[in-house]
């Protein structure tokens, strides 16, 4: 047992000597839904979205990233440009929490250890899992099924970030989420007793958007790609 402890501590000490720089911070912005209820505008935030982000900068060109974001997705037919939706006049609201993990790629080197101000556009993608309540529409009224689900999805985000002060990075980000479900808006209830209430295009899954800003604080030792600088 003593030797196992020594080996583990040795591995940890080697890892820490080459540890990468870390970033931890917040996302603040808005969300909007694209599906079978409400408007179909791609960038039209109508509810607050807030969450936390952690990044591990593996190199000046890519980072591993995880996040958790909370929002209340909302869709109103009255805000749509489609006359059929306006006449139908459905509306829904559902609180979600999204967990995501993936990789962020920068267009140019984003080396925070040069002592200079740096900025770059970036792309982010990976996988998401979103928790939401299940419900359906009964006589135009959003009706809960008293169950909840986890929906997997693919995030696709474009942003621009820059460092300022000594340890802070500011970013602007626009992100789309394609989900593998058609029931974020209640148009495809899963309970057998409620499946007669399905509506909309059942061949298209739901999307939602996040648009906002990020602010992260950097900490940790210089990464190995900076050791020779």
VOPAGU-2260 file (C-alpha; in pm, 1 decimal, decimal comma):
REM VOPAGU-2260
SITE   aa  ch    i         X         Y         Z
SITE  UNK   A    0       0,0       0,0       0,0
SITE  UNK   A    1     287,3     232,9      85,3
SITE  UNK   A    2     446,0     175,2    -256,8
SITE  UNK   A    3     113,2     238,6    -430,4
SITE  UNK   A    4      84,0     569,2    -246,5
SITE  UNK   A    5     437,8     666,9    -351,1
SITE  UNK   A    6     363,0     582,9    -715,3
SITE  UNK   A    7      39,8     785,4    -714,9
SITE  UNK   A    8     211,4    1085,7    -555,1
SITE  UNK   A    9     495,7    1061,9    -808,2
SITE  UNK   A   10     248,9    1061,8   -1098,6
SITE  UNK   A   11      64,2    1359,0    -952,6
SITE  UNK   A   12     388,1    1554,4    -899,8
SITE  UNK   A   13     498,1    1494,2   -1259,2
SITE  UNK   A   14     155,3    1595,0   -1387,2
SITE  UNK   A   15     147,1    1912,1   -1177,8
SITE  UNK   A   16     487,7    2020,4   -1305,4
SITE  UNK   A   17     346,0    2018,9   -1657,5
SITE  UNK   A   18      -5,9    2128,3   -1570,7
SITE  UNK   A   19    -192,8    2334,8   -1825,6
SITE  UNK   A   20    -345,9    2672,8   -1759,3
SITE  UNK   A   21    -705,6    2664,5   -1637,1
SITE  UNK   A   22    -996,3    2900,0   -1691,5
SITE  UNK   A   23   -1310,5    2915,6   -1481,1
SITE  UNK   A   24   -1592,9    3164,1   -1515,9
SITE  UNK   A   25   -1948,0    3244,5   -1612,9
SITE  UNK   A   26   -2174,6    3266,0   -1915,4
SITE  UNK   A   27   -2449,7    3529,4   -1914,7
SITE  UNK   A   28   -2686,3    3588,3   -2203,5
SITE  UNK   A   29   -3016,5    3484,6   -2351,8
SITE  UNK   A   30   -3187,0    3181,7   -2502,9
SITE  UNK   A   31   -3448,5    3121,6   -2769,1
SITE  UNK   A   32   -3621,4    2811,1   -2901,0
SITE  UNK   A   33   -3663,2    2686,6   -3258,8
SITE  UNK   A   34   -3919,4    2410,6   -3304,7
SITE  UNK   A   35   -4290,0    2344,7   -3353,3
SITE  UNK   A   36   -4408,7    2624,8   -3124,2
SITE  UNK   A   37   -4319,0    2991,0   -3141,4
SITE  UNK   A   38   -4105,0    3198,5   -3372,7
SITE  UNK   A   39   -3841,1    3043,0   -3596,7
SITE  UNK   A   40   -3588,8    3329,2   -3581,5
SITE  UNK   A   41   -3242,4    3191,9   -3519,8
SITE  UNK   A   42   -3114,3    3480,5   -3309,0
SITE  UNK   A   43   -3396,7    3615,3   -3094,8
SITE  UNK   A   44   -3316,3    3573,7   -2722,9
SITE  UNK   A   45   -3626,1    3604,9   -2506,3
SITE  UNK   A   46   -3517,3    3453,9   -2171,1
SITE  UNK   A   47   -3214,5    3488,7   -1943,9
SITE  UNK   A   48   -2949,1    3215,2   -1964,0
SITE  UNK   A   49   -2675,3    3185,3   -1702,3
SITE  UNK   A   50   -2416,3    2925,2   -1617,7
SITE  UNK   A   51   -2059,1    2828,9   -1541,1
SITE  UNK   A   52   -1767,7    2731,2   -1768,1
SITE  UNK   A   53   -1437,9    2552,3   -1709,2
SITE  UNK   A   54   -1159,5    2524,9   -1969,9
SITE  UNK   A   55    -829,2    2339,3   -1977,9
SITE  UNK   A   56    -606,2    2502,2   -2239,3
SITE  UNK   A   57    -424,9    2206,7   -2391,5
SITE  UNK   A   58    -236,6    2420,5   -2647,3
SITE  UNK   A   59    -251,9    2773,9   -2790,3
SITE  UNK   A   60    -499,3    2644,0   -3050,2
SITE  UNK   A   61    -741,2    2421,8   -2858,6
SITE  UNK   A   62    -899,8    2375,8   -2515,9
SITE  UNK   A   63   -1111,1    2112,9   -2346,7
SITE  UNK   A   64   -1427,5    2271,0   -2211,5
SITE  UNK   A   65   -1721,5    2179,9   -1987,5
SITE  UNK   A   66   -2018,4    2394,3   -1887,9
SITE  UNK   A   67   -2354,0    2397,0   -1713,6
SITE  UNK   A   68   -2616,3    2649,5   -1827,1
SITE  UNK   A   69   -2963,6    2716,6   -1688,2
SITE  UNK   A   70   -3247,6    2884,7   -1875,5
SITE  UNK   A   71   -3622,8    2891,2   -1923,6
SITE  UNK   A   72   -3693,1    2801,0   -2286,7
SITE  UNK   A   73   -3999,4    2981,5   -2412,8
SITE  UNK   A   74   -4197,8    2975,7   -2736,3
SITE  UNK   A   75   -4503,0    3182,6   -2831,2
SITE  UNK   A   76   -4697,8    3130,9   -3151,6
SITE  UNK   A   77   -4808,2    3494,0   -3129,1
SITE  UNK   A   78   -4446,2    3596,8   -3200,2
SITE  UNK   A   79   -4423,8    3384,7   -3516,1
SITE  UNK   A   80   -4436,1    3507,3   -3876,2
SITE  UNK   A   81   -4642,0    3200,4   -3971,7
SITE  UNK   A   82   -5015,5    3289,4   -3990,9
SITE  UNK   A   83   -5109,2    2928,5   -3901,2
SITE  UNK   A   84   -4911,8    2943,5   -3579,6
SITE  UNK   A   85   -5053,6    3284,7   -3492,2
SITE  UNK   A   86   -5403,7    3146,2   -3535,9
SITE  UNK   A   87   -5322,4    2833,6   -3329,8
SITE  UNK   A   88   -5179,7    3054,8   -3049,9
SITE  UNK   A   89   -4988,0    2792,5   -2851,0
SITE  UNK   A   90   -4724,1    2894,9   -2599,2
SITE  UNK   A   91   -4492,7    2694,5   -2376,4
SITE  UNK   A   92   -4224,6    2745,4   -2115,0
SITE  UNK   A   93   -3985,0    2486,5   -1973,4
SITE  UNK   A   94   -3691,2    2519,9   -1737,1
SITE  UNK   A   95   -3382,5    2332,5   -1856,0
SITE  UNK   A   96   -3031,0    2263,1   -1739,6
SITE  UNK   A   97   -2774,6    2187,4   -2008,0
SITE  UNK   A   98   -2447,4    2007,5   -1940,0
SITE  UNK   A   99   -2193,2    2016,8   -2220,8
SITE  UNK   A  100   -1843,0    1886,6   -2284,2
SITE  UNK   A  101   -1625,6    1930,7   -2588,5
SITE  UNK   A  102   -1339,1    2112,3   -2750,3
SITE  UNK   A  103   -1280,7    2476,1   -2836,2
SITE  UNK   A  104   -1065,6    2554,7   -3142,7
SITE  UNK   A  105    -910,9    2899,4   -3196,3
SITE  UNK   A  106    -844,8    3048,5   -3539,4
SITE  UNK   A  107    -507,0    3186,2   -3425,9
SITE  UNK   A  108    -270,7    3112,4   -3136,0
SITE  UNK   A  109    -421,8    3215,8   -2803,0
SITE  UNK   A  110    -116,1    3207,4   -2577,8
SITE  UNK   A  111    -188,7    3378,8   -2246,5
SITE  UNK   A  112     176,0    3365,3   -2134,8
SITE  UNK   A  113     332,7    3605,6   -2382,8
SITE  UNK   A  114     260,3    3907,3   -2164,1
SITE  UNK   A  115      74,4    4066,0   -2455,7
SITE  UNK   A  116    -290,1    4125,7   -2529,9
SITE  UNK   A  117    -421,4    3846,3   -2752,5
SITE  UNK   A  118    -757,3    3792,6   -2922,9
SITE  UNK   A  119    -902,3    3537,3   -3161,4
SITE  UNK   A  120   -1226,5    3397,6   -3303,7
SITE  UNK   A  121   -1304,2    3040,7   -3198,4
SITE  UNK   A  122   -1533,0    2745,0   -3261,0
SITE  UNK   A  123   -1678,7    2508,3   -3000,8
SITE  UNK   A  124   -1842,8    2168,6   -3047,7
SITE  UNK   A  125   -1888,9    1848,4   -2852,1
SITE  UNK   A  126   -2191,7    1687,6   -2688,4
SITE  UNK   A  127   -2471,1    1816,2   -2465,2
SITE  UNK   A  128   -2728,2    1657,5   -2238,5
SITE  UNK   A  129   -3032,7    1864,4   -2142,9
SITE  UNK   A  130   -3277,6    1793,4   -1861,9
SITE  UNK   A  131   -3637,6    1903,0   -1921,5
SITE  UNK   A  132   -3989,5    1823,5   -1802,5
SITE  UNK   A  133   -4231,0    1632,0   -2025,8
SITE  UNK   A  134   -4572,7    1769,1   -2117,0
SITE  UNK   A  135   -4829,9    1795,0   -2395,8
SITE  UNK   A  136   -5097,8    2035,1   -2515,0
SITE  UNK   A  137   -5458,5    1972,8   -2413,6
SITE  UNK   A  138   -5707,5    2221,3   -2559,7
SITE  UNK   A  139   -5419,0    2462,6   -2629,8
SITE  UNK   A  140   -5302,2    2442,0   -2265,3
SITE  UNK   A  141   -4953,8    2319,5   -2173,7
SITE  UNK   A  142   -5020,4    2013,3   -1954,0
SITE  UNK   A  143   -4748,2    1831,4   -1756,2
SITE  UNK   A  144   -4695,6    1455,9   -1786,2
SITE  UNK   A  145   -4530,7    1453,8   -1440,8
SITE  UNK   A  146   -4215,3    1299,7   -1586,8
SITE  UNK   A  147   -3885,0    1440,4   -1706,7
SITE  UNK   A  148   -3624,6    1343,3   -1965,8
SITE  UNK   A  149   -3262,4    1391,4   -2065,7
SITE  UNK   A  150   -3206,7    1490,5   -2428,8
SITE  UNK   A  151   -2869,8    1450,2   -2598,8
SITE  UNK   A  152   -2754,3    1705,9   -2851,9
SITE  UNK   A  153   -2469,3    1863,5   -3045,3
SITE  UNK   A  154   -2350,3    2218,0   -2964,2
SITE  UNK   A  155   -2217,2    2442,0   -3240,5
SITE  UNK   A  156   -2084,7    2776,9   -3122,6
SITE  UNK   A  157   -1890,4    3063,3   -3276,9
SITE  UNK   A  158   -1723,9    3323,0   -3057,8
SITE  UNK   A  159   -1455,4    3584,1   -3015,1
SITE  UNK   A  160   -1239,2    3617,1   -2703,8
SITE  UNK   A  161    -963,3    3842,7   -2576,5
SITE  UNK   A  162    -760,9    3873,2   -2256,8
SITE  UNK   A  163    -759,4    4188,4   -2048,4
SITE  UNK   A  164    -605,5    4289,4   -1715,8
SITE  UNK   A  165    -371,7    4009,1   -1605,1
SITE  UNK   A  166    -587,3    3703,8   -1548,9
SITE  UNK   A  167    -923,5    3759,4   -1717,1
SITE  UNK   A  168   -1057,7    3658,6   -2058,6
SITE  UNK   A  169   -1370,0    3818,5   -2207,4
SITE  UNK   A  170   -1568,5    3651,9   -2484,2
SITE  UNK   A  171   -1876,2    3697,7   -2700,5
SITE  UNK   A  172   -2046,7    3377,6   -2814,2
SITE  UNK   A  173   -2336,4    3264,9   -3032,5
SITE  UNK   A  174   -2427,1    2897,7   -3007,2
SITE  UNK   A  175   -2685,3    2664,8   -3160,5
SITE  UNK   A  176   -2788,6    2335,5   -3002,8
SITE  UNK   A  177   -2929,0    2056,6   -3218,1
SITE  UNK   A  178   -3108,8    1804,9   -2996,5
SITE  UNK   A  179   -3209,3    1443,5   -3054,2
SITE  UNK   A  180   -3562,9    1505,3   -2931,2
SITE  UNK   A  181   -3880,6    1662,6   -3065,4
SITE  UNK   A  182   -4047,7    1716,9   -2730,2
SITE  UNK   A  183   -3884,7    2020,2   -2572,6
SITE  UNK   A  184   -4198,9    2210,2   -2677,4
SITE  UNK   A  185   -4451,4    1934,3   -2592,5
SITE  UNK   A  186   -4525,8    1851,5   -2957,0
SITE  UNK   A  187   -4419,7    1485,3   -2926,6
SITE  UNK   A  188   -4535,9    1348,1   -2587,4
SITE  UNK   A  189   -4388,8    1011,2   -2495,3
SITE  UNK   A  190   -4671,2     874,1   -2280,2
SITE  UNK   A  191   -4887,8     633,4   -2483,3
SITE  UNK   A  192   -5208,6     792,3   -2353,3
SITE  UNK   A  193   -5101,7    1133,8   -2483,2
SITE  UNK   A  194   -4961,8    1043,5   -2823,7
SITE  UNK   A  195   -5285,9    1144,8   -2996,0
SITE  UNK   A  196   -5193,8    1503,0   -2902,7
SITE  UNK   A  197   -4880,9    1506,7   -3118,5
SITE  UNK   A  198   -4854,0    1788,8   -3369,4
SITE  UNK   A  199   -4610,5    1973,4   -3591,7
SITE  UNK   A  200   -4336,3    1834,2   -3814,2
SITE  UNK   A  201   -4239,4    1505,0   -3651,4
SITE  UNK   A  202   -3943,0    1461,3   -3887,5
SITE  UNK   A  203   -3755,0    1760,4   -3744,4
SITE  UNK   A  204   -3596,5    1767,5   -3399,3
SITE  UNK   A  205   -3583,9    2072,2   -3173,8
SITE  UNK   A  206   -3312,8    2337,7   -3166,0
SITE  UNK   A  207   -3235,0    2613,2   -2920,0
SITE  UNK   A  208   -2987,6    2898,9   -2915,3
SITE  UNK   A  209   -2764,0    3066,4   -2658,8
SITE  UNK   A  210   -2617,2    3410,5   -2723,8
SITE  UNK   A  211   -2420,5    3606,4   -2468,5
SITE  UNK   A  212   -2086,4    3681,0   -2307,4
SITE  UNK   A  213   -1830,1    3481,2   -2111,2
SITE  UNK   A  214   -1591,8    3601,4   -1844,5
SITE  UNK   A  215   -1324,1    3363,1   -1717,4
SITE  UNK   A  216   -1041,3    3384,0   -1467,1
SITE  UNK   A  217    -714,8    3208,5   -1554,9
SITE  UNK   A  218    -501,9    3022,7   -1303,0
SITE  UNK   A  219    -243,6    2743,3   -1278,8
SITE  UNK   A  220     115,0    2697,2   -1387,0
SITE  UNK   A  221     245,9    2775,5   -1732,6
SITE  UNK   A  222     158,7    2494,6   -1974,5
SITE  UNK   A  223     431,4    2283,4   -2129,0
SITE  UNK   A  224     411,7    2469,7   -2462,1
SITE  UNK   A  225     538,0    2779,1   -2275,6
SITE  UNK   A  226     833,5    2621,5   -2095,3
SITE  UNK   A  227    1083,5    2716,6   -2363,2
SITE  UNK   A  228     967,0    3074,8   -2401,7
